[in-house]
Amino acid sequence: MVDLPMLRDAYRGHKLAVFDTLRSAHAPARSVRGVLRQLATLADEALRALWTAGGFHNRFALVAVGGFGRGELFPHSDVDVLLLMPDDAPAEGEELARIETFISQCWDAGLEIGSSVRTSEQCLAEAASDVTVQTALLESRLLAGDRKLYLGFRERFMAAIDPNDFFEAKTQEMRHRHQKFDNTPYSLEPNCKESPGGLRDLQVILWVSRAAGFGNTWDDLAKNGLATAFEVQQIKRNEALLSLIRARLHVIANRREDRLVFDMQTAVAAAFGYEGDSKRKASEALMRRYYWAAKAVAQLNEILLLNIAERLSPQVEVPRPINERFFDKGGTLEVASDDLYLRQPNAILETFWLYEKTVGIKGLSARTLRALYNARHVMDADFRNSPANHGMFMRILKEPRGITHAFRLMNQTSVLGRYLKVFRDIVGQMQHDLFHVYTVDQHVLMVLRNVRRFFIVEHAHEYPFCSQLAGGWDKPWVLYVAALFHDIAKGRGGDHSELGARDVRRFCKQHGIDREDAKLIEFLVASHLVMSQIAQKKDLSDPQVIADFAKLVGSERYLTALYLLTVADIRGTSPRVWNAWKGKLLEDLYRATSRALGGHAPDPGAEIEARKREALALLAPHAMPFEAHKALWETLNVGYFMRHDASEIAWHARQLSRHVPLRGVPVDVNAAPIVRARLSPVGEGLQVLVYTPDQTDLFARICGYFDQASFSILDAKVHTASNGYALDTFQVVTTFLPEHYRELISMVETDLPLALTQSGELPAPSRGRVSRRVKSFPIKTRVTLAPDEKAQRWVLNISASDRAGLLYSVARVLARHHINLQLAKVTTLGERVEDTFLISGNELQAHRSQMDIETELVEALSE
């Protein structure tokens, strides 16, 4: 009879001692395999003790399967076992009860067991229909019991495996798994086991090799000619690192945790001994090391699986010569000799040029990928300074097709980072700014892709205006170079725009780009943030804003290039950052600046008259009474007509002309608010109009309603008419039933007036959950208050981590100090907000009051 408490205490004690080893920052990655074997050995000993105590008399076999079958066990992984029974005498009655007792005792002893009880025939039947079962049994080993029973089953099982079918099933399974993780190893919260480039990708190689009889270990693959000694060395090194990361994740989380989630990255980085500095956080250093390992694993996985596939199904197709150095081998580009790149390093970049221009080529062969992997050391300073390579790189950029795929492939094979040394510095570089969801190198390639799509007819429906502008652009490669370099200096400290401009200036000189094109490219890199900042933070109805921006860009060519790069850049940060409203702001800025550059200097009077005429034309089909609009328009100032386009002016007149009080009639403070909503003309969300007697806390109450109703405000235009009424227009969106905006119109028109007629104190803001990402990487709340350029109003800028109720919190502070709001530009960048408000009020004239307002805003935003 086994002493369960003593066994449990001994097992847990030994496990904790091993855990302490993993916690040590001094434990080298190469030692992790011994630690995992040690944990498996502890589990082996406990299982054998319980098996012996169970009195099974060797009639059955206790078999380790899955990862445990490999003789390795991660700290909180399941201990997977199979109780194998003979086909002619399966367990029944008392023996079944004994098996149930054994499994129960395993749990009592602290073993996180995953068990199955089957005969050999049942195992073979399940393996035939389920590749997951087949994989688990492939890595089986005998722990205790009937050796003859186990060996007989093992022989039948291996004979039943079809290596080709198994290869197809596992590679298809791998492709589906990769799709779940967006086919990239560069997720900001990767799964170090399941993500592309994770441990599972290495296991797939050994599984298909074992099934085909090519070997069970990395050294076996080298002996059989499927891997080189260098590749095996790289695999072992990166496998050890990924294993140590996963093991430490388990220990730190004290549970099975394979994801490097934000709140775990810092703790794991500390376990590795990383320390942050002014340029890079400790977690960023860890993640960069992880991404480099995952990238190497992804490369080696592709090379070895292609090799195994060729060994399993040798191709009889004769390669078609492309030139003396390359062949077309079944749609893949193949080098003529394994040492081509070592003898002729200039052929490396030629590979990607041929990949772009050769019809029918869909990828690189295993031989080519291996040759590139083994030739990395020849991509040195001489390689980077070679005029022939400079010319070939420019040919790649200027090729009319395949550019996005070529550059992604160059990055995957490490060629891009070795040719452009400054690009190598951003590979795997994280961005903890709460709105980029890609590493810097992946963001850059995403922006390159977005620019490229503007020039492809098939994608013209996505952003028609961008495609229209691109259709008249003569040198697309100029924008591609700017896209490659716009964030190239991220993570170095200092202004990355200025540093990047210096890098691209050097690139242009080195690659023989003429002076005019080089000046444009340098301008784009140095100014790539300017247009979005002006569009989202400045009052675009102010002629001076347009005039200053026109002076900065200087020409229509520069304006068009900057606009296309800006749209591509914002779209390349995150699927959540871009929206139709931002698109409209950028397009409005482009068109206004284009008119200014064409000699049509903004004339507010003429612009207003033109808008009024257009608005009247839009009103004509609605059969309104003659001059019904005049009562409303006479109460509105120049600022109103400059900030609204003709369609909005017409909509306001149509909705409000019957509700404007007669001239000279005192304001009825109890008049019912008029609220109208419509589907936003920009194609996303709602546009909401509020017309009501003005009051100090009106904006706050409107924000409070939208907060409670789960709407986010994208833009607010606030006006006070000469008759004492407020005319406010909001652009709002919601993630709550966004597909039912039409139904939400009636809800807003009914509920918002009720909210505005309530009196008393403003309700407290809602307290939504803060995301894990914001918790892990909070940004410092910043509030700045300064006079505008004309010293007539004040500009309030806030920057903070986004959360529910944030804008309402700002509005409550402004209401408390009787601040009048004239314009609000709300910019949400993922989980960060950058909001700008144009405000006025008596309390802004005193320095002490300004300080009080700023302090209260910081406190409200930091709650």
Protein Blocks (a to p, Z undefined) as FASTA:
>chain_A
ZZfklmmmmmmmmmmmmmmmmmpmklcfklmmmmmmmmmmmmmmmmmmmmmmnonnomac
cddehjllnopacfkbccdddddddfklccehjlmmmmmmmmmmmmmnopacddddddfk
lmmmmmmmomklmmmmmmgccfbdjfklmmmmmmmmmmmpcfklmmmmmmmmmmmmmmmn
oopakbfbdcfklmghiaklmmmmmmmmmmnonajbfklmmmnopacfklmmmmmmmmmm
mmmmmmmmmmmnopacfbdcfklmmmmmmmnopacdfkbcfklmmmmmmmmmmmmmmmmm
mmmmmmmmmmmmccfbdcddfblmbcceehiacdfbfklmmmmmmlmmmmmmmmmmmghi
abdcfklmmmmmmmmmmmcfklmmpmklmmmmmmmmmpcghklmmmmmmmmnommmmmmm
mlmmmgopacdehpacbdfklmmmmmmmmmmmmmpmklmmmmmmlmmmmmmpcblmlmmm
mmmmmmmmgongpjfklmmmmmmmmmmmmnopafklmmmmmmmmmmmmmmmmmmmmmcfk
bmklmmmmmmmnopaklmmmmmmmmmmmmmmmomklpcfklmmmmmmmmmmmmmmmnopa
cdfklmmmmmmmmmmmmmmmnopaehklmmmmmmpcfklmmmpcfklmmmmmmmmmmmgc
cehiacdfkbccdddddddfkopajdddddddddfklmmmmmmmmmmnopacfbdcdddd
fkopacdddddddfehkllmmmmmmmmmmmmmmmmmpgcjddddddddddfklmmmccdd
dddddddfkomaccddddddddehklmmmmmmmmmnopacfbdcdddehjaccddddddd
fklmpmklmmmmmmmmmmmmmZZ
